[in-house]
Amino acid sequence: MGLFVRLRRRASKAQCIDCGKLFSLGSNKPGKQTVHGLKCHLEKCHKDIYTLHMRKVESRQQGPPAKKRETGRGIVGAL
């Protein structure tokens, strides 16, 4: 379940599902967009949702370590 909806007509904006406020993603180009403002909004205005989100992120980060594979140049971490 997403916490924000990216606007189709305004690719550089996202809308909070809970309160409806609009936020800038910094760019209309996906590779240059950032979610910093969205995280700050959750932390400031929706603390319960932010806490649940951060627990989910932490549990993903504590998962099993990435497998390593051998290539012709040495050992490289799997992406």
N, C-alpha and C positions, 0 to 999 in steps of 0.2 A: 504494500500500500504506500503510495507516495504522499508526502506531506505538502508538496507544492505542485502546481500544474504549470507547465510551460505554455505560454500563449502562442497560438498559431500565427496570428497576424503581426505580433510583436515578438520576434524571436529572441530579443535581448531581455525579455521580462518573464517573471514567474509570479504566480499568485498563490498565497497561502490558502490552503483549503479550509482551515479552521476559522480565520477572521476575514479573509478576502483581500488583504492588503497586497499591493503590487511591489515587487522588488526587482532591481536591476541585476542581471547576470554578468554585466560588464561588457558584453559584446554580443553581436548577433551571430558570430561564428562559433560553432560548438567547441572547437579546440582552444578557444581563448576565453571561455566562460568560467566563472568562479561561483562557488556556493558560500563563500564567507559571510556575506550579508544575510543569507537564508539561515545559516547556523546561528548567527548573532540574534536574529529575530526570534528563533525558537528558544534560545537560552533566556532572552529577556522577557518575552511575552507568553510563552507556552512552556514553562519549566517542566511540567510533567511529561509532555511529549519529547522534549529535549533529553530528559533523563532516560527515557525508554530507548530513544534513538542511540544515545551514547553507549548504553549497555549492549545494544545489538552490535554496534561497531567494534567495541572491545572484545566481544565474544568471537567475532570474525577474525580479529587480529591474533587471538590466542589459539587459533586452530592449529592443525598439524603443520610443521615446517614444510616449506616448498621442497619438492623433489629436485634433485640435481641430475643433470644428464651430461653425458660425455660427448664432446664434439671433437672435430679434428684439431682444434686450437687449445684444448684443455677442458676443464670442467666449468660449465656455465649454469647459473641458477635458472630453473624453469620459470617462465613468466606466467 
